[in-house]
Amino acid sequence: MSERRTRERVVVTGLSLLDPLGGNTDTVMDRLLTGESSVRLLDYGDETIGGRTPAVFFEPIDFEARLGKATCRSTDPFARLALLAADEAWENAGLSKPTEVNPRAGVNWGTALGGINTFENGYRSFWKEGRKRLSPMSVVMGMNNAASAQIGIRFGLGGQAVTHSVACASGAIAIGDAYERIRDGHMDLMLAGGSDLPLALGVLRAWDAMHMLAPGDETTAHRACRPFHPERRGLVLAEGAACLVLESLSHAQARGATILAEVGGFGASNDANHVVRPQKDGQVRAIQRALADAELPLESIGYVNAHGTATTEGDAVEVSALREVFGDELAARLPVSATKAAHGHAMGATGAIEAAITIMALQRERLPPTAHLDQVDPACEGVDHIRERARDVTGIVAALSNSFAFGGSNAVLAFARRNDL
């Protein structure tokens, strides 16, 4: 029988954050800190179905110039965005271009909808335009694991290429699972993140049928997503991607990498209660497990990036869960913000986007606000909401990033700012 592996410390050595707010990761964070919103009005109508809704979407991206024609012909936009995020994170980590397959490196990727745009375009071509033959690449472009497969090929990641599709917890669970693979000694390096472009017409119409999309017009769209606000009316769908480079501490130190943060812990749970109605007890379990895994005392948590989708029930349940974990006295001093107010809800990418934001907040010692939060719903009181403007802090030790998904899947990541590494 082999001996049990020693638990490895896991660090973040590179990251990327792709959002319509800005052209690069630092620009996105700069704008988030000012509370600038990337939400605007999207016209998703056609000649038979009309509609407009607040959303977050990229201007057309010249993927061919950055990835080449051959790659673009065989990938859905969600995988192309994933490749751009992985490229930036890899470069940010100071890693060299791979020359061979590395069996000790892998990729974990999160997506809720995968290649939905490829499939929707195919359905439209077949049923509406009457085309009898679709692209022979439709299956490999549309499959949910297309992004992880393409990233693995691009960087020679021979250890594993795994896709997590757990609604809006996908990106966070991808990171948490990658952390555990390194922690337990199975991998030295992992790319982990998520990407989604959920603004296909059918998806928008489906969300609209649930009455969960925030309303807005030309003058109010930018303020449509208002987590914790008494007038919150629902979520705003968004396009986006983010990627983290995770390494064992020994691997990162051996190559002289700059360490951005330590992944202190990961906690997951299942509500086992209802597919769309969040439950406090499940969220409490996930938060407590992340803290226990990280061996962090409650007092060390200096920031929580909340899931905060701006739904009436969801926001109140999340605050209630935080109050139960931290107790009323500590919770009242716990800085909390929901950055979806600015960057929207990018579905399977959101957990990765908010993980990257949390790490950058630790680095900069500047906590992003909940944009447009000029007043707090009494049902969401009991924590220290960061309202409208960034907050400068000193000596912050650790932070949490919450992701709570449809289906009752909960994921919480704990990050620590280590000065001793």
N, C-alpha and C positions, 0 to 999 in steps of 0.2 A: 504494500500500500504506500502510495506517495505521500510525502509530508504536505500538510496544509500550507498554501502559499502565504507569504507575508503580505499584509495589507499595504498597498502602494498609495502614496499621496498623489493626487491628481490635480494638475494645474492647467490653466488656460494660457496659451502662448500666442494666440492670434484670434482675430474675430473680424466679422464683416456685418454690415447692416445695410440692406438695400431697401429703400423706401422712397416713394415719390417726393418726400420732403427735401431730399438733397442728392447731389451727385456722388458723394462718398460718405463713409461711415462717420467721420468727424463732423461733417456738415449736417448730417441728419441729427446727431446728438446736440449740436449747437442750437438747432431750431427747436428741438424738443424742450431744451432747457428754457427757452423763451416762451413756451406754450403755444408756439405757432402751429396751426392746424394745416394738414395736407388734405382735408376733406373738401370736396367740391361736388357740384351737381353733375351727375352722369345721366345722359339720355340713352336709355337702353331700349328704346322703341324701334319698331320696324313698320312696314306697311300694314301689318295686321294687328300688331300688339304694341300699344304705346305705353311709355312709362318713364318717369324720371325719379331719381333717388340720390341722396347724398352717398358718396363712395370715395375711395382712395384708389387712384389708378395712375399707372405710368403713362407718360407720353410715349409714342412709338420708339422702341429701342432698336438700334441697328445691331442686332445680334450677329449678323454675318460678319461685320467688320471686326467683332471681338472674338467670335468663336469659329468663324469659317463656314463656308457654304455646306460642306459635307456634314458637319455636326448639326447644323440647323435643319437640314433636310430630314434628319432622322430623330428629331426631338420636338416635343411639345414645348410651348413657352415656359411652363412651370419648371421643366428640366433645364432649359437654357438659363433661366434666372438662378437656378441652383448652381449651375456651373460658374456663373459670374460671381456668386457669393463665395463659393469654394475657392476660386482663383484669388479673390481679394484676401480671404482669411489666410490662405497658404502663404501668400506674399507677406502679409502682415506678421506672420509667425517667423519670417526669415528662413523659410525652408527652401532648399534647392530643388531644381527640377528633377523629378525621379528618373532614373535610368533603368530601373528594373523593378519587378514586382516585389513588394515588401509583405511577407506573410505575418508580420507583427503589427501591421497597420490596417485600419478599416474605416468604414463609413456607416453612420446611422443617419437616416434622413426621415423627416416627418412631412406628411402632406395629408390633407383631408380629402381633396378632390382629384389629385394627380392630374392626368391629362384630359380633364373634362372638356377643354376647348377643342381638342382634337376630335373627341367623340361627338360633341355637339355639332361641329362643322360637318362631320361625316353623316350624322342623321339628317342635317339640313340638306346636304347634297343629295342624299338618297330619296328622302320623302318629299322634299319641297321642289328641288330642282330636277328630279327624275333621273339622276345619274345612276347607272347600274353597276359601275365599278368604282370602288373607293381606293384610296392609296394603299398599296401593299405594306406600307410602314405604319398604318393606323394602330395596329395592336401594340407594337413596341413603343410607339410614341405616347399612347394613351395609358399604358399600364402604370400603376401607382409606384412601382419600383424603378421606373425609368431614370429618375434623378439619381438615386443611389448607385444604380448600375453605371451611369455615365460618369459620375464622380470617381467611382472605383477604377474605371478604365483610365480616366485622365491622369490620375495620380498613382497608379500602380498599387492600389490598396488591396492586397491579396488576403488579408485576414478575414474580412467579412464585408458584405454590403447588405444592410438590413433596412427595411422600410417600416416605419411605424405610422399607422393610420388610425388615430384615436381622436377624431374630430379636432377641437381646438386645443387639446393637450398633446398633439402629435409631436411638435417640435421639442417641447419640454421633456417628454418621455424619451425621445431619441437621444437627447443630451444625457438624461439620467442613466439610460441603459449603457451608453458609451462610457460614462464615468465608472459604472460598476465593472465593465469589462476590463478597464485599465486598473482600477482599484484591486481587483482580484487576480491581477497578473496575467491575464489572457492576451492583452494588447499593450503596446508601448505608446501608440499614437492613434487618435481617431479624429476624423472630421465629423461633426455632428451639427445638425441644424434643421431647417425646414423651408419650404417654399410653397406658395399657393397663389393662383390667379383665379379667384372664384367668381369673376364677374361675367360669366357666360349667361346668356339670356334665360335659359331654363333654370339656372341656379337662382338668379335674381327673382324670377317669378315664383319659385318655390318658397323662398324666404318671405316674399311679400304676402304669400297666402297664409303664412303663420302669423302675420301682423307683428313681426319682430324688428322690422327695419325702421330706423328713426326717420321721421319726415323732415322735409326742408325744401326751401326754394332758393332762388338766386342770391338772396340776401342773408339767408339763415343757414345755408348748407354747412358752412365751415364750423358752426357751433352745434351741429346736429347730435353729435355724440357727447353726452354729458353725464359721465359716471358720478354717482352719489348725489346728484342734484335732484331737488324735489320735482323738477319738471322733465326729468329724463324720460325719453319715449322709446328707446330701443337702440340696437347696435347699428354700426356702419361697416359694411363689408369693404375689404381692402386687399390690394395686391402687395406682396412683399416677400422678402427672403432674408435669412440670416444664417451665419455659419460660425461655429467655434472650432478652434484647434485645441484638442485636449491631449495632454501627454502625462506620462508618469513623471514625477518630480526628477527622478534619477535620469531619465531620458532627456528631459529638457535641460538639466544642468550639464549633462555630458556634451551637449552641442552648444552651450553658452546662450541659450534662449532667454529672451526677456519674458518675465512672468507677469501676467496681467492680474491674475487672481487665482485663488485656489477653489476648486469645487469641494466644498466642505461636506455636503451631504445631499441625499435625494430621498424623497418620500412619495409614495404612491398609494392610492386607495381606490376603492370602488364604493359608491353610495349604495348599490344594490337596492335601489328604491324606486327610481322613476327615470325615464330616458331624457326628459327635458326639465324636470323640476329639481333644482339643486338641494342638497341636504347638508345641513351644518355638520352633522357627526362625521360624515365622510371626509369633508374638508379638514376638520380638526385632526383626524387620523393622519392625513397626508402631511400636514404641517408638523405635527408632533414627531412623525417618523423622520422627516428631514432634519429636524433639530437633534434628534437622538443619534442619527447616523453621523452628523457632523460633530457631535459632542459639544454643542454650543449652548451656553446658558441663555435663557430668555433675554437677560439684560444686554447681551452682546449684539442683538439685532438692532441695527440703526436705520433700517429702511425696508419697506415691503413694496415691491411692485405688484400691485393687485391685479387680479384677473379683470375686474371692473369693466363689464361690457356695456353698462348703462341700461340694463334691464331692471325693471322695478323689483322683482324678487331676488335676482342674482346678486346685486350689489349689497342688499341688506343682509342676505345670508352670509356673504363673505365677511363682512364686518363683524357679524355675530360670531363667526368661527374664530376670528382673530381675538376677539374679546374673551372667548372661552379659553383659548390657549394661553394668552398672556395675562389674563386677569384684568379687571377694570383699571387698576392703578397704572400698571405698565402699559396697557393698551392705549390709555389716554395720552401717553408720551411717545407712542410708536408712530414715526413718520410713514405715511402711506400715500401713494399716488397711483392713478390708473392712466397710463400713457396712451391707451386706446383713444382717449379723447382727441389726441393729435394724429396718431397714425392709423386709426381704425382697427378693425378686426380681420387679420389676414389668415383666419382659419388655422390650418395645420402649421403655418409659419409663425403664428403669433407667439407661442411659447419660446421659440428661439429668438425672435426679435426682442422680446422683453427680457430674456436672459442676457443678451448682449447689452441692452440698455442698463440693466442692473449692474453689470460688471463695469461699464464705463462710468456710472454714477459713483461706484466705489473708488475707481481710479481718480476721478476728478474731485471727489469730495463735494459734489454738487448734485443735489437730488432733483429730478425733474418733477414738474407740477402736474396735477390734474387740470388740464386746460379748461377754461370756461366755468370753473367751480367757484362762483361768487357767493353761493350759499349751499349749505349741506342739509339734505333731507334728515329730519329727526330719526328716521329708521336707520340711518347710516352713521349716526354720531357714536362717539366712544373711542375713536382713534384720532391721531393727530394728522388730519388731512393737509397735504401740501397743496395749497390753493393758488392757481393761476401763475405764480412765479416760482422759479427755482429757489432752492434753499441751500446755502453754503453750510457745510458741517466740517468739523475737525475731529480726527481720531476715530472715525467710523471703523468698526471692526468687521461686521458681516451684514448680509442682506438676504432677503428671500424673494423669489420670483414665483408667483402663484399661477397655475393654469388649471381651470376646472371645466371639463368638457361635457357636451351632450352625451348621454349614455351613463353619466355618473362617474366618469373616470377623472380622477384628481391627481395632479402632479405638482410637487413643490421642490424647487432647487435652492440650495443654500450655498452662497458664495462668500468667501472670506478675503479680506484685504490683508495680505501677509507682508509685513516689513522685514521678516527674518529670512526670506527666500532670495 
